[in-house]
Amino acid sequence: MKQFLILMAGLLSIPAFAAMRPQTGTVFEQEGIRYAVVEDQSPAVSVVKPAAREIEMAFIPETVTYGGVSYTVSQIETSAFEASPNLFLIELPRTITDIGNYAFYNCPLLDIDELPSQLLTIGDYAFAKMPQLKKVTLPLSTESIGIGAFSDNEALERATLFSAVKSLPAKAFSSCPVLREVYLPEGLEELGKECFLNDYTISELILPPGLKRIYAKAIPGYAPEQKGLRNLVIPNSVEYIDTDCFSEAAMISVRIGDGIEEIPAGAFYHCYELKDIKLPANLKKIGQNAFNSCAGNASRSVTEVDIPSTVTEIGKNAFFDTRILSISTGDGVTELTTGTLGKPRAVHLGASVRNITKDAMDMSELVLITCDAATPPVVSGDFPVNADAAGKINLIVKDEVKKLYEKHPRWNIFNVVGEKESVVEVTLDGKKALAQAIYEASGQLPSRISSLTVHGTLSETDIRVITENMYSLSSLDLGDTDLTEIPSGMFQGFKNLKKMVLPSHLRSIGNSAFSGCYSMSLEELPETIENIDNEAFLDCTSITINHLPESLRTIGYRSFNGCSSIRSMIANDRLESIGISAFGSCDLLEYADFSNCRVTEMDYTFYICRNLKTVLLPQRLETVSYTHLTLPTILR
């Protein structure tokens, strides 16, 4: 009911744009322009239309005199200059307050540099289909604009709305294929349906803090073509988002403000590139298909979904066919129905979960289940996983209820591990192997451990134990070991690894050492490191390293390719070589400073970095290749 009332309020708040004040019937012509006297105003007239359809230039004065009376020119009537084929120049006086529906619609040669400073209303499609219009700046006085007012403008590049507009109506700027810059007013309260539809060149849109409602398809973007807005921050002031509001958008990350209590059906359906989701703290309901088919790109997975405990309902297929590295249900959800948890690597079930439909999640990539429920949840049918696959999945439960889960016919097919048993810290002195030390400390095999801290010396055999058996690790701390090299491929494909502490004396990271560690968070590298080999951090989509250590000399081919959470990168002055596409496809990278390094050649270094705005190139640079790369600012 609440959603219905909000929707109706949104619809009712849309004004009747540019309702022209009534005319008296007195019409006269001056300088090729026909005017009509307006009632209920001090002497004023509206512009009705030009005397000749073939008009090329129109200079509208502030006042006109007729019958001995001086009239202020205050309005442009509906369709006044519509489809004027030769009109290329018009000057509008500051006295114009109202521009009617279709006033300049389909004027193929006309570009308007400046709108009247006292303008209050702009009618439906008033400036639509004007192929020469390049920029729009609304004056502070403007209070309302009509449906499709600036739509279908193929040359429009910039829109600045420093105005009193509270509602951006349906299709206001739709189908403007080169619109790149949009500045929304502080007082804006709602974005109307499809207001930026098909505007795929808008890569950044700052939503003002007072915004309250966002209607369907308001945000630009199209996921399969990877066009449009890449990062979305919804302010805390927003109370309502519409059904299918952001479906098929090209977003990589979304931050949903805490004013949202319900994510409606299909809100983020098929956001093909989406990998980073932050849900609001006060969320109560996630609608059906809300995140269905997100991360459809084969190289993507949603990194983490942390559902707050305020959520009591997750709709059917909310995350269906969405690859998720880690998902937590919170403690408010009691029932998990079809497709509610997607296709995760790790699942954390809250304490209140009681019933689980057998197809609540796709378990084909699952390696870890953490269940806080004191009583094993009821499963409506057999888990869709065979005994061999279940034997590779760890089920972590509270220590006091471990025996209960071990006896349960649905849950005992997994490796049931007590909560404390899965967290291990060992010290190695070269006399005892890692596997033995783990078993003595926990009574568990290495494959059942989710968190491991190691001190001392690791042998090659110990490294193989980690690489080949500990596929359930979510946390690994090697900071106090004597390792100086991470061998090639050591952690390749450890998709469940979230926390990693590298050895403090590390000097080299081998080929593909962490390739595909999608969940791994890493904020900095040891200051001792000298070499990073080919594809070392390929597709590590959660690392946020923002500077390279002073000791680093070489970076290999595609070493940080696909690290889509890196936003800035500063290189040191000892760096001598960078491999091809070292930082390619870093989707959020905006700033790169390599000005002080010794590199002389850069080849496709920032290939397909769509958000990159500024690059400072090395002083010694001799050759550079930027094929398929657009850089607004390149400095040397």
Buried (B, 14 or more C-beta within 10 A) or exposed (E): EEBEEBBEEBEEEBBEBBEBBEBEEBBBEEEEBBBBBBEEBEBBBBBBBBEEEEBBEBEBBBEBEBEEEEBBBBBBBBBBBBBBEBBBBBEBBBBBBBBBBBBBBBBBBBBBEEBBBBBBBBBBBBBBBBBBBBBBBBBEBBBBBBBBBBBBBBBBBBBBBBBBBBBBBBBBBBBBEBBBBBBBBEBBBBBBBBBBBBBBBBBBBEBBEBBBBBBBBBBBBBBEEBBBBBBBEBBBBBBBBBBBBBBBBBBBBBBBBBBBBBBBBBBBBBBBBBBBBBBBEBBBBBBBBBBBBBBBBEBBBBBBBEBBBBBBBBBBBBBBBBBBBBBBBBBBBBBBBBBBBBBBBBBBBBBBBEEBBBBBBBBEBBBBBBBBBEEBBEBEEEBEBEEEBBEBBBBBBBEEBBEBBEEBEBBBBBBBBBBEBBBBBBBBEEEBBBBBBBBEBBEBBBBBBBBBBBBBBBEEEBBBBBBEBBBBBBBBBBBBBBBBBBBBBBBBBBBBBBBBBBBBBBBBBBBBBBBBBBBBBBEEBBEBBBBBBBBBBBBBBBBBBBBBBEBBBBBBBBBBBBBBBBBBBBBBEBBEBBBBBBBBBBBBBBBBBBBBBBBEBBBBBBBBBBBBBBBBBBEEBEEBEBEEBEBEEBEE
